[in-house]
Amino acid sequence: MPKEPSWEGKKYFLILDSLSDPGNLGTLFRTALALGWDGIWLTPGTVDPFNDKALRAARGATFCLPFAWKTREEIIEATKKGALTLYTADIEGKPLHTISPRPPLALILSSESHGPQNWPSEKITIPMQPHVESLNVASSGAILLYTLRQKP
């Protein structure tokens, strides 16, 4: 396993919280790398990024983007030390276009079937048509990763 890198000076983190689908995990690794995010933290219960399906979906991003396994408590402690703002993708969050994120920040994406844990974070959502319940986590993640990096 790779050694945990230094996170000092990093401003954009993706937190994958209990994701179980390796294809979604790999796609999110690839998307985060493509959009210039600094690293990924994986919580316990998240699928192994070295799962063969995750590796295929990541298309090499697993070996280019720093990542580490962290508990919820370790992540919360890191937010206090680095003044890191947490944003959780949640169907009941504030519309994405209404927030003004400032780095350093972290985006939390969670299991589609179980939803997010109770994180001390600002909940954000992608406004959708009323008859659509939700998006796939990799699809919504791509939209959120792109948008949060574009805002000043």
Backbone as CSV, one residue per row, in Angstrom:
resi,resn,N_x,N_y,N_z,CA_x,CA_y,CA_z,C_x,C_y,C_z
1,MET,0.840,-1.180,0.000,0.000,0.000,0.000,0.886,1.245,0.000
2,PRO,0.470,2.274,-0.732,1.244,3.514,-0.733,1.219,4.174,0.640
3,LYS,2.330,4.867,0.977,2.385,5.634,2.212,1.449,6.827,2.109
4,GLU,0.886,7.219,3.251,0.002,8.384,3.235,0.826,9.634,2.930
5,PRO,0.386,10.412,1.962,1.128,11.619,1.592,0.915,12.743,2.594
6,SER,1.684,13.785,2.444,1.461,14.997,3.233,0.265,15.730,2.621
7,TRP,-0.619,16.154,3.472,-1.803,16.887,3.003,-1.615,18.388,3.157
8,GLU,-0.467,18.797,3.655,-0.197,20.213,3.888,-0.276,21.009,2.583
9,GLY,-0.976,22.126,2.641,-1.107,22.997,1.484,-2.164,22.560,0.478
10,LYS,-2.798,21.433,0.706,-3.839,20.944,-0.202,-5.148,21.645,0.121
11,LYS,-5.963,21.894,-0.917,-7.176,22.685,-0.708,-8.478,22.004,-1.116
12,TYR,-8.397,20.942,-1.906,-9.624,20.302,-2.407,-9.553,18.796,-2.157
13,PHE,-10.467,18.325,-1.303,-10.505,16.910,-0.946,-11.861,16.308,-1.283
14,LEU,-11.831,15.084,-1.714,-13.050,14.307,-1.917,-13.081,13.238,-0.842
15,ILE,-14.190,13.136,-0.133,-14.367,12.110,0.886,-15.414,11.129,0.377
16,LEU,-15.008,9.885,0.241,-15.925,8.831,-0.204,-16.317,8.027,1.028
17,ASP,-17.557,8.187,1.432,-18.064,7.654,2.689,-18.947,6.431,2.451
18,SER,-18.380,5.269,2.705,-19.110,3.993,2.625,-19.650,3.692,1.231
19,LEU,-18.930,4.094,0.190,-19.350,3.731,-1.171,-19.108,2.243,-1.368
20,SER,-20.090,1.542,-1.897,-19.947,0.097,-2.055,-19.744,-0.344,-3.500
21,ASP,-20.053,0.504,-4.457,-19.927,0.109,-5.857,-18.536,0.463,-6.391
22,PRO,-17.744,-0.532,-6.785,-16.389,-0.251,-7.249,-16.344,0.578,-8.529
23,GLY,-17.331,0.446,-9.397,-17.370,1.242,-10.612,-17.544,2.725,-10.309
24,ASN,-18.430,3.035,-9.368,-18.619,4.422,-8.954,-17.356,4.971,-8.305
25,LEU,-16.727,4.179,-7.454,-15.515,4.630,-6.794,-14.425,4.936,-7.820
26,GLY,-14.197,4.039,-8.750,-13.184,4.264,-9.772,-13.483,5.472,-10.635
27,THR,-14.743,5.636,-10.997,-15.150,6.795,-11.794,-14.900,8.088,-11.037
28,LEU,-15.155,8.101,-9.743,-14.933,9.303,-8.944,-13.441,9.598,-8.784
29,PHE,-12.614,8.576,-8.669,-11.162,8.787,-8.652,-10.728,9.473,-9.950
30,ARG,-11.189,8.932,-11.038,-10.815,9.464,-12.367,-11.303,10.901,-12.550
31,THR,-12.523,11.178,-12.128,-13.100,12.507,-12.258,-12.364,13.510,-11.369
32,ALA,-12.082,13.129,-10.130,-11.364,14.023,-9.215,-9.982,14.365,-9.764
33,LEU,-9.296,13.401,-10.309,-7.985,13.653,-10.904,-8.116,14.595,-12.100
34,ALA,-9.066,14.335,-12.974,-9.250,15.150,-14.175,-9.592,16.600,-13.848
35,LEU,-10.306,16.822,-12.739,-10.766,18.165,-12.396,-9.860,18.884,-11.403
36,GLY,-8.713,18.299,-11.089,-7.722,18.995,-10.280,-7.904,18.948,-8.783
37,TRP,-8.588,17.943,-8.272,-8.724,17.806,-6.826,-7.411,17.258,-6.273
38,ASP,-7.124,17.573,-4.992,-5.822,17.261,-4.403,-5.707,15.873,-3.802
39,GLY,-6.808,15.276,-3.399,-6.720,13.961,-2.775,-8.074,13.434,-2.376
40,ILE,-8.067,12.150,-1.991,-9.305,11.463,-1.617,-9.104,10.775,-0.276
41,TRP,-10.096,10.915,0.579,-10.123,10.183,1.837,-11.270,9.187,1.766
42,LEU,-10.989,7.959,2.153,-11.966,6.873,2.132,-12.316,6.487,3.560
43,THR,-13.594,6.396,3.869,-13.994,5.987,5.214,-14.150,4.472,5.257
44,PRO,-14.083,3.902,6.475,-14.304,2.464,6.613,-15.663,2.084,6.003
45,GLY,-15.711,0.941,5.370,-16.929,0.492,4.714,-16.955,0.829,3.239
46,THR,-15.977,1.605,2.779,-15.870,1.931,1.358,-15.141,0.798,0.654
47,VAL,-15.564,0.508,-0.559,-14.962,-0.568,-1.342,-13.472,-0.285,-1.564
48,ASP,-12.695,-1.328,-1.701,-11.249,-1.243,-1.912,-10.945,-0.593,-3.266
49,PRO,-10.145,0.483,-3.289,-9.823,1.122,-4.565,-8.971,0.237,-5.480
50,PHE,-8.431,-0.870,-4.936,-7.658,-1.806,-5.751,-8.500,-2.983,-6.241
51,ASN,-9.805,-2.922,-5.996,-10.737,-3.889,-6.574,-10.595,-3.789,-8.092
52,ASP,-10.625,-4.914,-8.799,-10.356,-4.880,-10.248,-11.344,-4.003,-11.014
53,LYS,-12.616,-3.992,-10.628,-13.595,-3.133,-11.308,-13.314,-1.657,-11.026
54,ALA,-12.920,-1.348,-9.781,-12.576,0.038,-9.421,-11.347,0.496,-10.199
55,LEU,-10.365,-0.360,-10.316,-9.153,-0.014,-11.070,-9.463,0.238,-12.541
56,ARG,-10.309,-0.601,-13.118,-10.671,-0.397,-14.533,-11.406,0.930,-14.725
57,ALA,-12.333,1.232,-13.825,-13.093,2.478,-13.945,-12.212,3.706,-13.711
58,ALA,-11.207,3.572,-12.850,-10.327,4.701,-12.541,-9.341,4.987,-13.669
59,ARG,-9.070,4.010,-14.507,-8.166,4.193,-15.653,-6.817,4.798,-15.250
60,GLY,-6.261,4.326,-14.140,-4.944,4.770,-13.701,-4.954,5.863,-12.651
61,ALA,-6.099,6.496,-12.414,-6.166,7.596,-11.449,-5.796,7.151,-10.036
62,THR,-6.038,5.898,-9.711,-5.715,5.362,-8.388,-4.231,5.524,-8.089
63,PHE,-3.404,5.502,-9.126,-1.956,5.582,-8.949,-1.419,7.001,-9.105
64,CYS,-2.294,7.944,-9.436,-1.875,9.332,-9.656,-2.405,10.300,-8.615
65,LEU,-3.493,9.960,-7.976,-4.141,10.859,-7.023,-3.918,10.334,-5.606
66,PRO,-3.349,11.156,-4.711,-3.126,10.678,-3.345,-4.444,10.343,-2.650
67,PHE,-4.424,9.260,-1.884,-5.604,8.901,-1.102,-5.174,8.232,0.190
68,ALA,-6.093,8.201,1.144,-5.825,7.566,2.433,-7.142,7.100,3.042
69,TRP,-7.038,6.075,3.876,-8.187,5.617,4.654,-8.237,6.471,5.917
70,LYS,-9.392,7.041,6.218,-9.558,7.860,7.419,-10.920,7.562,8.045
71,THR,-10.952,7.585,9.356,-12.229,7.430,10.047,-12.960,8.778,10.040
72,ARG,-14.215,8.727,10.326,-15.023,9.954,10.425,-14.398,10.899,11.447
73,GLU,-13.955,10.353,12.576,-13.361,11.163,13.635,-12.060,11.821,13.169
74,GLU,-11.229,11.092,12.440,-9.981,11.658,11.921,-10.264,12.794,10.935
75,ILE,-11.279,12.621,10.132,-11.633,13.659,9.159,-12.142,14.906,9.883
76,ILE,-12.998,14.712,10.858,-13.523,15.854,11.612,-12.380,16.588,12.316
77,GLU,-11.443,15.860,12.892,-10.282,16.480,13.538,-9.442,17.259,12.526
78,ALA,-9.260,16.710,11.338,-8.492,17.389,10.283,-9.182,18.680,9.857
79,THR,-10.513,18.694,9.877,-11.227,19.916,9.491,-10.983,21.022,10.497
80,LYS,-10.839,20.662,11.759,-10.578,21.663,12.796,-9.167,22.223,12.651
81,LYS,-8.203,21.355,12.403,-6.802,21.780,12.293,-6.568,22.663,11.067
82,GLY,-7.168,22.289,9.964,-6.909,23.011,8.721,-8.004,23.961,8.297
83,ALA,-8.943,24.224,9.175,-10.076,25.095,8.841,-10.713,24.664,7.526
84,LEU,-10.907,23.391,7.388,-11.478,22.783,6.191,-12.997,22.784,6.301
85,THR,-13.678,23.313,5.300,-15.138,23.316,5.289,-15.622,22.041,4.608
86,LEU,-16.559,21.365,5.246,-17.140,20.146,4.692,-18.464,20.449,4.012
87,TYR,-18.649,19.866,2.827,-19.909,19.929,2.096,-20.357,18.501,1.831
88,THR,-21.576,18.201,2.222,-22.127,16.867,2.001,-23.196,16.925,0.928
89,ALA,-23.057,16.057,-0.068,-24.101,15.936,-1.082,-25.302,15.262,-0.429
90,ASP,-26.433,15.955,-0.436,-27.628,15.455,0.236,-28.851,16.001,-0.484
91,ILE,-29.814,15.166,-0.739,-31.023,15.558,-1.457,-31.746,16.706,-0.743
92,GLU,-31.523,16.849,0.572,-32.190,17.896,1.346,-31.292,19.112,1.590
93,GLY,-30.220,19.249,0.815,-29.289,20.349,1.009,-29.699,21.631,0.316
94,LYS,-28.852,22.655,0.482,-29.049,23.931,-0.208,-28.735,23.728,-1.689
95,PRO,-29.452,24.400,-2.569,-29.139,24.298,-3.990,-27.690,24.733,-4.257
96,LEU,-27.008,23.981,-5.075,-25.600,24.204,-5.363,-25.301,25.634,-5.810
97,HIS,-26.172,26.207,-6.613,-25.915,27.548,-7.139,-26.029,28.649,-6.077
98,THR,-26.517,28.331,-4.872,-26.698,29.346,-3.847,-25.534,29.423,-2.853
99,ILE,-24.577,28.523,-2.956,-23.476,28.540,-1.991,-22.261,29.249,-2.573
100,SER,-21.394,29.709,-1.687,-20.149,30.372,-2.083,-18.986,29.685,-1.380
101,PRO,-18.564,28.540,-1.886,-17.498,27.791,-1.209,-16.143,28.483,-1.330
102,ARG,-15.357,28.357,-0.294,-13.995,28.876,-0.280,-13.068,27.748,0.163
103,PRO,-12.018,27.502,-0.578,-11.068,26.473,-0.147,-10.291,26.947,1.085
104,PRO,-9.795,26.023,1.883,-9.833,24.582,1.670,-11.210,24.004,1.997
105,LEU,-11.575,23.002,1.213,-12.881,22.381,1.381,-12.816,20.899,1.044
106,ALA,-13.829,20.196,1.491,-13.959,18.779,1.186,-15.404,18.487,0.819
107,LEU,-15.575,17.675,-0.206,-16.895,17.225,-0.634,-17.080,15.787,-0.175
108,ILE,-18.180,15.532,0.521,-18.494,14.187,1.003,-19.561,13.586,0.113
109,LEU,-19.220,12.451,-0.485,-20.180,11.667,-1.269,-20.360,10.346,-0.546
110,SER,-21.605,9.918,-0.433,-21.873,8.739,0.371,-22.649,7.682,-0.402
111,SER,-22.889,6.606,0.285,-23.620,5.475,-0.257,-24.993,5.912,-0.749
112,GLU,-25.326,5.488,-1.959,-26.646,5.823,-2.500,-27.761,5.162,-1.704
113,SER,-27.537,3.942,-1.257,-28.608,3.222,-0.578,-28.805,3.657,0.871
114,HIS,-27.732,4.084,1.545,-27.847,4.442,2.962,-27.835,5.943,3.210
115,GLY,-27.397,6.722,2.255,-27.328,8.166,2.439,-26.154,8.554,3.317
116,PRO,-25.981,9.854,3.518,-24.823,10.323,4.275,-24.959,10.099,5.771
117,GLN,-23.800,9.927,6.421,-23.756,9.916,7.875,-24.068,11.332,8.347
118,ASN,-24.184,11.480,9.647,-24.422,12.799,10.219,-23.079,13.520,10.358
119,TRP,-22.679,14.229,9.306,-21.422,14.964,9.293,-21.666,16.402,9.736
120,PRO,-20.691,17.026,10.412,-20.813,18.450,10.736,-20.449,19.261,9.487
121,SER,-21.408,19.375,8.598,-21.125,19.939,7.280,-22.303,20.751,6.770
122,GLU,-22.031,21.449,5.683,-23.105,22.139,4.978,-23.642,21.176,3.927
123,LYS,-24.930,20.938,3.937,-25.538,20.033,2.970,-25.852,20.801,1.690
124,ILE,-25.448,20.212,0.559,-25.707,20.832,-0.739,-26.378,19.819,-1.654
125,THR,-27.124,20.334,-2.626,-27.819,19.457,-3.561,-27.802,20.052,-4.958
126,ILE,-27.995,19.195,-5.919,-28.135,19.605,-7.310,-29.637,19.680,-7.587
127,PRO,-30.161,20.869,-7.881,-31.600,20.960,-8.147,-31.983,20.090,-9.358
128,MET,-33.061,19.338,-9.202,-33.534,18.441,-10.248,-35.031,18.604,-10.438
129,GLN,-35.516,18.033,-11.494,-36.947,18.022,-11.748,-37.652,17.265,-10.616
130,PRO,-38.847,17.690,-10.234,-39.532,17.093,-9.088,-39.777,15.587,-9.199
131,HIS,-39.936,15.077,-10.397,-40.250,13.653,-10.544,-39.001,12.769,-10.547
132,VAL,-37.806,13.365,-10.433,-36.561,12.598,-10.392,-36.096,12.522,-8.946
133,GLU,-35.940,11.292,-8.455,-35.576,11.107,-7.050,-34.118,11.453,-6.770
134,SER,-33.201,10.974,-7.612,-31.781,11.220,-7.362,-30.962,10.883,-8.597
135,LEU,-29.678,11.241,-8.518,-28.717,10.871,-9.556,-27.788,9.793,-9.007
136,ASN,-27.163,9.074,-9.905,-26.115,8.140,-9.533,-25.004,8.932,-8.838
137,VAL,-24.345,8.345,-7.834,-23.333,9.064,-7.063,-22.163,9.528,-7.935
138,ALA,-21.786,8.759,-8.937,-20.695,9.181,-9.819,-21.124,10.365,-10.689
139,SER,-22.371,10.363,-11.138,-22.880,11.480,-11.948,-22.989,12.754,-11.121
140,SER,-23.600,12.652,-9.961,-23.733,13.843,-9.119,-22.358,14.294,-8.636
141,GLY,-21.481,13.343,-8.340,-20.124,13.692,-7.925,-19.402,14.498,-8.983
142,ALA,-19.526,14.111,-10.232,-18.863,14.836,-11.321,-19.358,16.279,-11.392
143,ILE,-20.660,16.467,-11.282,-21.226,17.817,-11.325,-20.715,18.646,-10.148
144,LEU,-20.745,18.073,-8.960,-20.315,18.792,-7.763,-18.813,19.073,-7.775
145,LEU,-18.012,18.099,-8.180,-16.562,18.296,-8.244,-16.207,19.420,-9.209
146,TYR,-16.849,19.453,-10.337,-16.595,20.502,-11.326,-17.010,21.868,-10.780
147,THR,-18.221,21.949,-10.270,-18.778,23.234,-9.839,-18.019,23.807,-8.646
148,LEU,-17.688,22.980,-7.677,-16.989,23.489,-6.486,-15.587,24.001,-6.805
149,ARG,-14.947,23.470,-7.829,-13.618,23.957,-8.249,-13.714,25.248,-9.059
150,GLN,-14.873,25.516,-9.656,-15.033,26.699,-10.502,-15.411,27.942,-9.725
151,LYS,-16.045,27.749,-8.590,-16.490,28.909,-7.808,-15.285,29.555,-7.138
152,PRO,-15.262,30.881,-7.053,-14.120,31.573,-6.438,-13.993,31.296,-4.947
